[in-house]
Amino acid sequence: MADIADIAQERIDAENIVRMANINRFNTPSRSTCIECDEPIPPKRQALGGVKHCIDCQNALERRR
């Protein structure tokens, strides 16, 4: 059975994985067109970093999950 220190460490590890993924996403340039429909991605959305889909395709992708 895991003690409180093990549980805390697991949570810290999980949070660090999320943080690293976010750092990598912001350092990755966004596409200028959507990989699904080839529509232009607005500059404000591109500024988020790591964007590959237009808003409509991203919404559809999230609904499928």
PDB file of N, CA, C and O in Angstrom:
ATOM      1  N   MET A   1       0.843  -1.179   0.000  1.00  0.00           N
ATOM      2  CA  MET A   1       0.000   0.000   0.000  1.00  0.00           C
ATOM      3  C   MET A   1       0.891   1.246   0.000  1.00  0.00           C
ATOM      4  O   MET A   1       1.871   1.311   0.743  1.00  0.00           O
ATOM      5  N   ALA A   2       0.559   2.204  -0.812  1.00  0.00           N
ATOM      6  CA  ALA A   2       1.347   3.427  -0.936  1.00  0.00           C
ATOM      7  C   ALA A   2       1.102   4.343   0.263  1.00  0.00           C
ATOM      8  O   ALA A   2      -0.025   4.501   0.731  1.00  0.00           O
ATOM      9  N   ASP A   3       2.186   4.938   0.739  1.00  0.00           N
ATOM     10  CA  ASP A   3       2.009   5.892   1.825  1.00  0.00           C
ATOM     11  C   ASP A   3       1.818   7.297   1.234  1.00  0.00           C
ATOM     12  O   ASP A   3       1.868   7.477   0.018  1.00  0.00           O
ATOM     13  N   ILE A   4       1.606   8.259   2.084  1.00  0.00           N
ATOM     14  CA  ILE A   4       1.293   9.614   1.638  1.00  0.00           C
ATOM     15  C   ILE A   4       2.433  10.238   0.826  1.00  0.00           C
ATOM     16  O   ILE A   4       2.185  11.022  -0.090  1.00  0.00           O
ATOM     17  N   ALA A   5       3.683   9.894   1.161  1.00  0.00           N
ATOM     18  CA  ALA A   5       4.826  10.425   0.409  1.00  0.00           C
ATOM     19  C   ALA A   5       4.838   9.882  -1.020  1.00  0.00           C
ATOM     20  O   ALA A   5       5.139  10.616  -1.961  1.00  0.00           O
ATOM     21  N   ASP A   6       4.510   8.593  -1.183  1.00  0.00           N
ATOM     22  CA  ASP A   6       4.443   8.005  -2.523  1.00  0.00           C
ATOM     23  C   ASP A   6       3.344   8.656  -3.352  1.00  0.00           C
ATOM     24  O   ASP A   6       3.548   8.952  -4.529  1.00  0.00           O
ATOM     25  N   ILE A   7       2.200   8.876  -2.758  1.00  0.00           N
ATOM     26  CA  ILE A   7       1.073   9.500  -3.448  1.00  0.00           C
ATOM     27  C   ILE A   7       1.427  10.924  -3.850  1.00  0.00           C
ATOM     28  O   ILE A   7       1.122  11.355  -4.962  1.00  0.00           O
ATOM     29  N   ALA A   8       2.073  11.656  -2.944  1.00  0.00           N
ATOM     30  CA  ALA A   8       2.481  13.032  -3.252  1.00  0.00           C
ATOM     31  C   ALA A   8       3.484  13.051  -4.397  1.00  0.00           C
ATOM     32  O   ALA A   8       3.394  13.905  -5.279  1.00  0.00           O
ATOM     33  N   GLN A   9       4.436  12.127  -4.398  1.00  0.00           N
ATOM     34  CA  GLN A   9       5.440  12.084  -5.456  1.00  0.00           C
ATOM     35  C   GLN A   9       4.805  11.749  -6.796  1.00  0.00           C
ATOM     36  O   GLN A   9       5.188  12.319  -7.818  1.00  0.00           O
ATOM     37  N   GLU A  10       3.850  10.845  -6.809  1.00  0.00           N
ATOM     38  CA  GLU A  10       3.149  10.509  -8.050  1.00  0.00           C
ATOM     39  C   GLU A  10       2.427  11.726  -8.616  1.00  0.00           C
ATOM     40  O   GLU A  10       2.422  11.948  -9.826  1.00  0.00           O
ATOM     41  N   ARG A  11       1.820  12.509  -7.732  1.00  0.00           N
ATOM     42  CA  ARG A  11       1.117  13.715  -8.182  1.00  0.00           C
ATOM     43  C   ARG A  11       2.104  14.741  -8.731  1.00  0.00           C
ATOM     44  O   ARG A  11       1.846  15.358  -9.765  1.00  0.00           O
ATOM     45  N   ILE A  12       3.217  14.923  -8.056  1.00  0.00           N
ATOM     46  CA  ILE A  12       4.248  15.853  -8.531  1.00  0.00           C
ATOM     47  C   ILE A  12       4.767  15.404  -9.896  1.00  0.00           C
ATOM     48  O   ILE A  12       4.930  16.228 -10.795  1.00  0.00           O
ATOM     49  N   ASP A  13       5.026  14.121 -10.056  1.00  0.00           N
ATOM     50  CA  ASP A  13       5.510  13.599 -11.332  1.00  0.00           C
ATOM     51  C   ASP A  13       4.499  13.852 -12.447  1.00  0.00           C
ATOM     52  O   ASP A  13       4.879  14.257 -13.546  1.00  0.00           O
ATOM     53  N   ALA A  14       3.224  13.619 -12.178  1.00  0.00           N
ATOM     54  CA  ALA A  14       2.179  13.841 -13.177  1.00  0.00           C
ATOM     55  C   ALA A  14       2.088  15.315 -13.558  1.00  0.00           C
ATOM     56  O   ALA A  14       1.938  15.644 -14.734  1.00  0.00           O
ATOM     57  N   GLU A  15       2.179  16.202 -12.568  1.00  0.00           N
ATOM     58  CA  GLU A  15       2.127  17.638 -12.843  1.00  0.00           C
ATOM     59  C   GLU A  15       3.338  18.087 -13.663  1.00  0.00           C
ATOM     60  O   GLU A  15       3.213  18.943 -14.540  1.00  0.00           O
ATOM     61  N   ASN A  16       4.498  17.516 -13.381  1.00  0.00           N
ATOM     62  CA  ASN A  16       5.699  17.864 -14.148  1.00  0.00           C
ATOM     63  C   ASN A  16       5.598  17.416 -15.595  1.00  0.00           C
ATOM     64  O   ASN A  16       6.085  18.107 -16.490  1.00  0.00           O
ATOM     65  N   ILE A  17       4.978  16.281 -15.837  1.00  0.00           N
ATOM     66  CA  ILE A  17       4.782  15.812 -17.211  1.00  0.00           C
ATOM     67  C   ILE A  17       3.903  16.791 -17.974  1.00  0.00           C
ATOM     68  O   ILE A  17       4.193  17.126 -19.122  1.00  0.00           O
ATOM     69  N   VAL A  18       2.830  17.251 -17.340  1.00  0.00           N
ATOM     70  CA  VAL A  18       1.939  18.226 -17.974  1.00  0.00           C
ATOM     71  C   VAL A  18       2.680  19.529 -18.250  1.00  0.00           C
ATOM     72  O   VAL A  18       2.539  20.108 -19.327  1.00  0.00           O
ATOM     73  N   ARG A  19       3.467  19.993 -17.285  1.00  0.00           N
ATOM     74  CA  ARG A  19       4.234  21.239 -17.466  1.00  0.00           C
ATOM     75  C   ARG A  19       5.211  21.117 -18.633  1.00  0.00           C
ATOM     76  O   ARG A  19       5.325  22.039 -19.440  1.00  0.00           O
ATOM     77  N   MET A  20       5.904  20.007 -18.729  1.00  0.00           N
ATOM     78  CA  MET A  20       6.866  19.813 -19.816  1.00  0.00           C
ATOM     79  C   MET A  20       6.163  19.773 -21.164  1.00  0.00           C
ATOM     80  O   MET A  20       6.670  20.314 -22.146  1.00  0.00           O
ATOM     81  N   ALA A  21       5.007  19.141 -21.216  1.00  0.00           N
ATOM     82  CA  ALA A  21       4.251  19.103 -22.469  1.00  0.00           C
ATOM     83  C   ALA A  21       3.835  20.510 -22.880  1.00  0.00           C
ATOM     84  O   ALA A  21       3.882  20.851 -24.062  1.00  0.00           O
ATOM     85  N   ASN A  22       3.429  21.325 -21.916  1.00  0.00           N
ATOM     86  CA  ASN A  22       3.042  22.703 -22.223  1.00  0.00           C
ATOM     87  C   ASN A  22       4.228  23.530 -22.684  1.00  0.00           C
ATOM     88  O   ASN A  22       4.100  24.326 -23.614  1.00  0.00           O
ATOM     89  N   ILE A  23       5.378  23.358 -22.051  1.00  0.00           N
ATOM     90  CA  ILE A  23       6.579  24.090 -22.471  1.00  0.00           C
ATOM     91  C   ILE A  23       6.928  23.718 -23.906  1.00  0.00           C
ATOM     92  O   ILE A  23       7.217  24.594 -24.721  1.00  0.00           O
ATOM     93  N   ASN A  24       6.902  22.434 -24.217  1.00  0.00           N
ATOM     94  CA  ASN A  24       7.218  21.996 -25.575  1.00  0.00           C
ATOM     95  C   ASN A  24       6.213  22.529 -26.585  1.00  0.00           C
ATOM     96  O   ASN A  24       6.577  22.874 -27.709  1.00  0.00           O
ATOM     97  N   ARG A  25       4.963  22.595 -26.186  1.00  0.00           N
ATOM     98  CA  ARG A  25       3.925  23.088 -27.099  1.00  0.00           C
ATOM     99  C   ARG A  25       4.174  24.558 -27.423  1.00  0.00           C
ATOM    100  O   ARG A  25       4.058  24.963 -28.579  1.00  0.00           O
ATOM    101  N   PHE A  26       4.515  25.358 -26.417  1.00  0.00           N
ATOM    102  CA  PHE A  26       4.727  26.779 -26.647  1.00  0.00           C
ATOM    103  C   PHE A  26       5.999  27.044 -27.444  1.00  0.00           C
ATOM    104  O   PHE A  26       6.104  28.080 -28.100  1.00  0.00           O
ATOM    105  N   ASN A  27       6.954  26.144 -27.403  1.00  0.00           N
ATOM    106  CA  ASN A  27       8.190  26.305 -28.159  1.00  0.00           C
ATOM    107  C   ASN A  27       8.073  25.757 -29.572  1.00  0.00           C
ATOM    108  O   ASN A  27       8.983  25.938 -30.381  1.00  0.00           O
ATOM    109  N   THR A  28       6.974  25.095 -29.878  1.00  0.00           N
ATOM    110  CA  THR A  28       6.754  24.527 -31.206  1.00  0.00           C
ATOM    111  C   THR A  28       5.951  25.517 -32.042  1.00  0.00           C
ATOM    112  O   THR A  28       4.880  25.950 -31.618  1.00  0.00           O
ATOM    113  N   PRO A  29       6.442  25.877 -33.208  1.00  0.00           N
ATOM    114  CA  PRO A  29       5.685  26.816 -34.040  1.00  0.00           C
ATOM    115  C   PRO A  29       4.341  26.224 -34.476  1.00  0.00           C
ATOM    116  O   PRO A  29       4.210  25.016 -34.669  1.00  0.00           O
ATOM    117  N   SER A  30       3.371  27.087 -34.621  1.00  0.00           N
ATOM    118  CA  SER A  30       2.061  26.670 -35.119  1.00  0.00           C
ATOM    119  C   SER A  30       2.077  26.620 -36.639  1.00  0.00           C
ATOM    120  O   SER A  30       2.903  27.253 -37.297  1.00  0.00           O
ATOM    121  N   ARG A  31       1.147  25.856 -37.171  1.00  0.00           N
ATOM    122  CA  ARG A  31       0.956  25.839 -38.623  1.00  0.00           C
ATOM    123  C   ARG A  31       0.142  27.064 -39.020  1.00  0.00           C
ATOM    124  O   ARG A  31      -0.586  27.622 -38.200  1.00  0.00           O
ATOM    125  N   SER A  32       0.263  27.475 -40.260  1.00  0.00           N
ATOM    126  CA  SER A  32      -0.543  28.593 -40.749  1.00  0.00           C
ATOM    127  C   SER A  32      -1.858  28.106 -41.349  1.00  0.00           C
ATOM    128  O   SER A  32      -2.805  28.879 -41.495  1.00  0.00           O
ATOM    129  N   THR A  33      -1.911  26.810 -41.699  1.00  0.00           N
ATOM    130  CA  THR A  33      -3.148  26.215 -42.205  1.00  0.00           C
ATOM    131  C   THR A  33      -3.438  24.921 -41.445  1.00  0.00           C
ATOM    132  O   THR A  33      -2.525  24.255 -40.956  1.00  0.00           O
ATOM    133  N   CYS A  34      -4.701  24.584 -41.357  1.00  0.00           N
ATOM    134  CA  CYS A  34      -5.165  23.401 -40.631  1.00  0.00           C
ATOM    135  C   CYS A  34      -4.723  22.116 -41.341  1.00  0.00           C
ATOM    136  O   CYS A  34      -4.798  22.024 -42.566  1.00  0.00           O
ATOM    137  N   ILE A  35      -4.266  21.129 -40.569  1.00  0.00           N
ATOM    138  CA  ILE A  35      -3.838  19.867 -41.171  1.00  0.00           C
ATOM    139  C   ILE A  35      -5.027  19.015 -41.633  1.00  0.00           C
ATOM    140  O   ILE A  35      -4.844  18.074 -42.406  1.00  0.00           O
ATOM    141  N   GLU A  36      -6.235  19.332 -41.172  1.00  0.00           N
ATOM    142  CA  GLU A  36      -7.421  18.571 -41.567  1.00  0.00           C
ATOM    143  C   GLU A  36      -8.094  19.157 -42.809  1.00  0.00           C
ATOM    144  O   GLU A  36      -8.343  18.450 -43.786  1.00  0.00           O
ATOM    145  N   CYS A  37      -8.383  20.457 -42.758  1.00  0.00           N
ATOM    146  CA  CYS A  37      -9.197  21.060 -43.830  1.00  0.00           C
ATOM    147  C   CYS A  37      -8.424  22.070 -44.677  1.00  0.00           C
ATOM    148  O   CYS A  37      -8.964  22.585 -45.656  1.00  0.00           O
ATOM    149  N   ASP A  38      -7.186  22.361 -44.327  1.00  0.00           N
ATOM    150  CA  ASP A  38      -6.320  23.289 -45.047  1.00  0.00           C
ATOM    151  C   ASP A  38      -6.810  24.738 -45.022  1.00  0.00           C
ATOM    152  O   ASP A  38      -6.378  25.557 -45.833  1.00  0.00           O
ATOM    153  N   GLU A  39      -7.714  25.050 -44.086  1.00  0.00           N
ATOM    154  CA  GLU A  39      -8.166  26.434 -43.912  1.00  0.00           C
ATOM    155  C   GLU A  39      -7.109  27.205 -43.121  1.00  0.00           C
ATOM    156  O   GLU A  39      -6.377  26.618 -42.323  1.00  0.00           O
ATOM    157  N   PRO A  40      -7.028  28.523 -43.342  1.00  0.00           N
ATOM    158  CA  PRO A  40      -6.054  29.314 -42.585  1.00  0.00           C
ATOM    159  C   PRO A  40      -6.375  29.314 -41.089  1.00  0.00           C
ATOM    160  O   PRO A  40      -7.540  29.317 -40.690  1.00  0.00           O
ATOM    161  N   ILE A  41      -5.325  29.311 -40.273  1.00  0.00           N
ATOM    162  CA  ILE A  41      -5.463  29.408 -38.821  1.00  0.00           C
ATOM    163  C   ILE A  41      -5.212  30.865 -38.457  1.00  0.00           C
ATOM    164  O   ILE A  41      -4.177  31.417 -38.830  1.00  0.00           O
ATOM    165  N   PRO A  42      -6.138  31.503 -37.734  1.00  0.00           N
ATOM    166  CA  PRO A  42      -5.973  32.920 -37.394  1.00  0.00           C
ATOM    167  C   PRO A  42      -4.676  33.176 -36.624  1.00  0.00           C
ATOM    168  O   PRO A  42      -4.262  32.346 -35.815  1.00  0.00           O
ATOM    169  N   PRO A  43      -4.036  34.315 -36.872  1.00  0.00           N
ATOM    170  CA  PRO A  43      -2.761  34.641 -36.202  1.00  0.00           C
ATOM    171  C   PRO A  43      -2.827  34.579 -34.673  1.00  0.00           C
ATOM    172  O   PRO A  43      -1.869  34.139 -34.038  1.00  0.00           O
ATOM    173  N   LYS A  44      -3.933  35.009 -34.078  1.00  0.00           N
ATOM    174  CA  LYS A  44      -4.033  34.951 -32.616  1.00  0.00           C
ATOM    175  C   LYS A  44      -4.005  33.503 -32.130  1.00  0.00           C
ATOM    176  O   LYS A  44      -3.438  33.213 -31.076  1.00  0.00           O
ATOM    177  N   ARG A  45      -4.606  32.605 -32.880  1.00  0.00           N
ATOM    178  CA  ARG A  45      -4.577  31.180 -32.513  1.00  0.00           C
ATOM    179  C   ARG A  45      -3.171  30.614 -32.736  1.00  0.00           C
ATOM    180  O   ARG A  45      -2.690  29.814 -31.933  1.00  0.00           O
ATOM    181  N   GLN A  46      -2.521  31.022 -33.812  1.00  0.00           N
ATOM    182  CA  GLN A  46      -1.154  30.566 -34.075  1.00  0.00           C
ATOM    183  C   GLN A  46      -0.205  30.980 -32.951  1.00  0.00           C
ATOM    184  O   GLN A  46       0.752  30.267 -32.648  1.00  0.00           O
ATOM    185  N   ALA A  47      -0.470  32.125 -32.337  1.00  0.00           N
ATOM    186  CA  ALA A  47       0.399  32.647 -31.275  1.00  0.00           C
ATOM    187  C   ALA A  47       0.423  31.741 -30.045  1.00  0.00           C
ATOM    188  O   ALA A  47       1.322  31.866 -29.213  1.00  0.00           O
ATOM    189  N   LEU A  48      -0.545  30.834 -29.912  1.00  0.00           N
ATOM    190  CA  LEU A  48      -0.568  29.908 -28.783  1.00  0.00           C
ATOM    191  C   LEU A  48       0.603  28.929 -28.841  1.00  0.00           C
ATOM    192  O   LEU A  48       1.061  28.445 -27.806  1.00  0.00           O
ATOM    193  N   GLY A  49       1.079  28.641 -30.032  1.00  0.00           N
ATOM    194  CA  GLY A  49       2.179  27.699 -30.207  1.00  0.00           C
ATOM    195  C   GLY A  49       1.681  26.270 -30.332  1.00  0.00           C
ATOM    196  O   GLY A  49       0.793  25.849 -29.591  1.00  0.00           O
ATOM    197  N   GLY A  50       2.245  25.535 -31.256  1.00  0.00           N
ATOM    198  CA  GLY A  50       1.916  24.129 -31.430  1.00  0.00           C
ATOM    199  C   GLY A  50       0.542  23.848 -32.000  1.00  0.00           C
ATOM    200  O   GLY A  50       0.074  22.711 -31.942  1.00  0.00           O
ATOM    201  N   VAL A  51      -0.118  24.863 -32.550  1.00  0.00           N
ATOM    202  CA  VAL A  51      -1.476  24.689 -33.086  1.00  0.00           C
ATOM    203  C   VAL A  51      -1.393  24.024 -34.458  1.00  0.00           C
ATOM    204  O   VAL A  51      -0.609  24.433 -35.315  1.00  0.00           O
ATOM    205  N   LYS A  52      -2.217  22.987 -34.653  1.00  0.00           N
ATOM    206  CA  LYS A  52      -2.241  22.249 -35.919  1.00  0.00           C
ATOM    207  C   LYS A  52      -3.604  22.285 -36.593  1.00  0.00           C
ATOM    208  O   LYS A  52      -3.722  21.974 -37.778  1.00  0.00           O
ATOM    209  N   HIS A  53      -4.639  22.665 -35.837  1.00  0.00           N
ATOM    210  CA  HIS A  53      -6.011  22.618 -36.352  1.00  0.00           C
ATOM    211  C   HIS A  53      -6.675  23.981 -36.246  1.00  0.00           C
ATOM    212  O   HIS A  53      -6.375  24.758 -35.339  1.00  0.00           O
ATOM    213  N   CYS A  54      -7.576  24.267 -37.177  1.00  0.00           N
ATOM    214  CA  CYS A  54      -8.416  25.453 -37.058  1.00  0.00           C
ATOM    215  C   CYS A  54      -9.391  25.220 -35.899  1.00  0.00           C
ATOM    216  O   CYS A  54      -9.473  24.112 -35.370  1.00  0.00           O
ATOM    217  N   ILE A  55     -10.107  26.233 -35.517  1.00  0.00           N
ATOM    218  CA  ILE A  55     -11.010  26.119 -34.361  1.00  0.00           C
ATOM    219  C   ILE A  55     -12.081  25.055 -34.604  1.00  0.00           C
ATOM    220  O   ILE A  55     -12.363  24.250 -33.717  1.00  0.00           O
ATOM    221  N   ASP A  56     -12.679  25.047 -35.800  1.00  0.00           N
ATOM    222  CA  ASP A  56     -13.745  24.079 -36.083  1.00  0.00           C
ATOM    223  C   ASP A  56     -13.233  22.637 -36.014  1.00  0.00           C
ATOM    224  O   ASP A  56     -13.881  21.772 -35.424  1.00  0.00           O
ATOM    225  N   CYS A  57     -12.071  22.384 -36.615  1.00  0.00           N
ATOM    226  CA  CYS A  57     -11.526  21.020 -36.596  1.00  0.00           C
ATOM    227  C   CYS A  57     -11.078  20.627 -35.193  1.00  0.00           C
ATOM    228  O   CYS A  57     -11.217  19.467 -34.807  1.00  0.00           O
ATOM    229  N   GLN A  58     -10.542  21.574 -34.423  1.00  0.00           N
ATOM    230  CA  GLN A  58     -10.149  21.285 -33.047  1.00  0.00           C
ATOM    231  C   GLN A  58     -11.370  20.930 -32.207  1.00  0.00           C
ATOM    232  O   GLN A  58     -11.324  19.996 -31.407  1.00  0.00           O
ATOM    233  N   ASN A  59     -12.455  21.666 -32.386  1.00  0.00           N
ATOM    234  CA  ASN A  59     -13.696  21.356 -31.668  1.00  0.00           C
ATOM    235  C   ASN A  59     -14.209  19.970 -32.029  1.00  0.00           C
ATOM    236  O   ASN A  59     -14.627  19.216 -31.151  1.00  0.00           O
ATOM    237  N   ALA A  60     -14.180  19.628 -33.319  1.00  0.00           N
ATOM    238  CA  ALA A  60     -14.623  18.307 -33.753  1.00  0.00           C
ATOM    239  C   ALA A  60     -13.740  17.216 -33.171  1.00  0.00           C
ATOM    240  O   ALA A  60     -14.235  16.173 -32.743  1.00  0.00           O
ATOM    241  N   LEU A  61     -12.442  17.452 -33.154  1.00  0.00           N
ATOM    242  CA  LEU A  61     -11.500  16.494 -32.587  1.00  0.00           C
ATOM    243  C   LEU A  61     -11.772  16.256 -31.107  1.00  0.00           C
ATOM    244  O   LEU A  61     -11.758  15.116 -30.643  1.00  0.00           O
ATOM    245  N   GLU A  62     -12.015  17.317 -30.378  1.00  0.00           N
ATOM    246  CA  GLU A  62     -12.299  17.194 -28.942  1.00  0.00           C
ATOM    247  C   GLU A  62     -13.632  16.505 -28.683  1.00  0.00           C
ATOM    248  O   GLU A  62     -13.763  15.779 -27.697  1.00  0.00           O
ATOM    249  N   ARG A  63     -14.620  16.714 -29.540  1.00  0.00           N
ATOM    250  CA  ARG A  63     -15.918  16.036 -29.377  1.00  0.00           C
ATOM    251  C   ARG A  63     -15.769  14.527 -29.599  1.00  0.00           C
ATOM    252  O   ARG A  63     -16.435  13.734 -28.933  1.00  0.00           O
ATOM    253  N   ARG A  64     -14.886  14.125 -30.544  1.00  0.00           N
ATOM    254  CA  ARG A  64     -14.682  12.711 -30.816  1.00  0.00           C
ATOM    255  C   ARG A  64     -14.004  12.008 -29.653  1.00  0.00           C
ATOM    256  O   ARG A  64     -14.203  10.809 -29.453  1.00  0.00           O
ATOM    257  N   ARG A  65     -13.205  12.737 -28.883  1.00  0.00           N
ATOM    258  CA  ARG A  65     -12.506  12.119 -27.741  1.00  0.00           C
ATOM    259  C   ARG A  65     -13.502  11.932 -26.666  1.00  0.00           C
ATOM    260  O   ARG A  65     -13.166  11.427 -25.594  1.00  0.00           O
TER     261      ARG A  65
END
